[in-house]
Amino acid sequence: MRRGRIDGYGVKRQEILDAAATLFAKAGYANTKMTDIGRRCHASKSMLYHYFPGKEDLLFELTREHAEGHLTALEEVLSAPLPPRERLRAFAAAWLRRSLASRGRHTVLMYDLKFLPVRQQRMILGLQRRMVERLAELIAEVAPAVREEGNHRPKVLALLLFGMLNWTDTWLDSSGPKSSDEIAERAHRLFLGGIAAER
């Protein structure tokens, strides 16, 4: 058995997830077959089904793990002993770094969630709602006046910031002249400026 491998099947569960993320992101969930995934990570059909009974199970694990990881990272940043504006800056940088490092998974989470059964979609959407709620709480700390127009305004602003950062993930070249941290800093300044202009 090669070092770093587990059990007699010879391929880590994570390698299968990695292969699925790459193929789902490139060709789309509907156009990817389990055999394509097995071929990419050199896993037999029996090996794939040992870990995942079906393609939906693979999709669910990919989206669940990625969403939970994002939420955990968000909670860590938001609980840091920093002023609200610094926590918001740290959030933007951490979110963009993490999204770029797992671009395939991020793409799958954004575009392929609709292929999951409704019950599983609700679980993932619940994690996403929690992210929006937590970011909205921070935005309200940064600019308390946003609560004056109703309780929903911080959530709208949180969704706008998520939209800005998630769209950046689709075009930013990680080997380009601007680092993800520099782009995140620019997004942070634009967002704060936008809030200030509305007050």
N, C-alpha and C positions, 0 to 999 in steps of 0.2 A: 504493500500500500504506500502510495506516495505521501510525503509529508504535507500536512495541511488538508488532507482528505478525510472524509468521515464515512464510516461503515462500509460494508461490502459493495455497495452500489457505486462507490468510487467518485461520485461527483457531489459536491456540496449543494445543499438546497439553495444557497445564495447564488451559486453560479447559474442555476436554472432561472432564478429571478432576474439576474443580470441580463441573461440572454433574452428573456421574454421582454424586459423593458426596452432593450435596444430594438428588437423587431417590432413590437407594438408601436413604438414611437416612429419608426421609419416607414412601416407599411400599413400600420393601423391594426387594431385588434381584430377586426372582421376578416382581414386579409392574411392573417398569420395562423398557421396550423401548428398543432403540438409537435408534429414531425419536424417543422422548420426550427422550432425551439430546441428540440433534441439534437438536431444536426449541428446547430450553432455551438452548443456546449458539449457536444460529443456524449450525449446521454441517450441510452436506449429508451424505448417506449415504456418498458416496465419500470425503469428508473424514474422517469417523469411521473408516472402514475403512483409510484411509491410515495412521492412527496405531495403531489397535487392530483386529486381525482379527476379534475377536468380543467379546461382552459379558463373557465370562470373563476375557479379557485385560485389560479395563478394571478389573474387580474385583481381579485379581491385582496390577496396578500400584498401585491405590489402597491396598490393604492392605500391600503390600511397602514402598512409600514411607513410609507412615505409621509402620509398625513400625520401619523402619530409622531414621527421624527420631527416634522416641522413644528408641531404643537409643543413638543418638549423643548426644542431649541428656542421657540418664542417665549415660553414660560421662563426659561433660564435668563434670557436677556431682560425680560420685563421685571424680574425679581432682583436684578442687580442693584447694588447700593449706589445708584447714580441719579442725578437730577433727571426729571422727565424728558427734557430735550435730548440729553445724552443717551438715554435709553432708547428714544425713538431713532436716533442716529445709529446706535448699535444694532437695533432691529433691522433697519434697512440694509446695512452691510451684511449682517449674518444671513438674512433671508436670501439675498441675491447670491452670496457665496455658495450657500447650500443648494440653491436651485441650479446654479451653473455646474456644480460638482455632480449633480444627479439629474442632468437635463432630460434624459430619457424617461426617468420615473416622473419627473415633473410634467412632461408632455402628456404622459399616459393619464396622470391624475386629472389634468385639465380637459382632455378630449375624449377619454374612453370610459368614463364613469357610467355613462348611459347604458353600457352593455351589461352591467351587473343587475342581478335581481333587485327588486325594489327594496327589500329588507336590508340588503347589504349597501345599496346606495344611501339609504337613510343613515346607516352607521358612519359612513365616510362623510356625508354631508353634516352630520352632527359634530364631527371633529373640525370641519371647516367653519361651522358656525361658532364653535368655541374660539377658534383663532380670531375671527372677526370681532367677537365680543371682547376678548382680551386686548386686542389692538385698539378698539374703540375706547376702552377704559383708559389706556395710556394717552390717547389723543385728547380725551377730556381733561387729563392732568396737565398736558402741555398747554392747552387753550381752554380753560374752564368756560369761557363765554360760548363755546359751541353748544353747550347744553341749554342755553337760553331759548333756542327756537324749537325745543322738543327733544325727547329722549332718543329719537331715531337719527338725529344729525351726526353724532359721533360714529355711528355704524356706517352711514353713507360715506363719511370721510375715510373710514377704515377700508371700505370696499374700493374707493378710488385709489388709495395708496397701494393696496394689493394689486389692483389692475395695472398701475404704473410699473410696479416691480415685476409682475408676471409677464407683461408684454416685453419688458426689457430683456428677459430671459430668451425670447425668441430671436432677437437680432444681435445681441452683444457677442462679439468675438473674444473669447477668453485669451487669445494670443494677440489681440489688437493693442493699439497704443494706450488705451485707457483701461485701467484695472476695474474689476467689479466694485472695489471699495471706492474708487473715484466716482464711478457712475452712481453708486448708492449715496454718496455725499451730495452729489448734484440733485438727485431725486429728493433727498431730505431737505435741502435748501428750498427747492421749488415748492415742496409741499408746505413747509412752514410759511413761505411767502404767500402762498395761496390762502392759507388760513387767516393770516394777518390782513389780507386784502378784503376778506369777507366781513371782518368784524366792524 
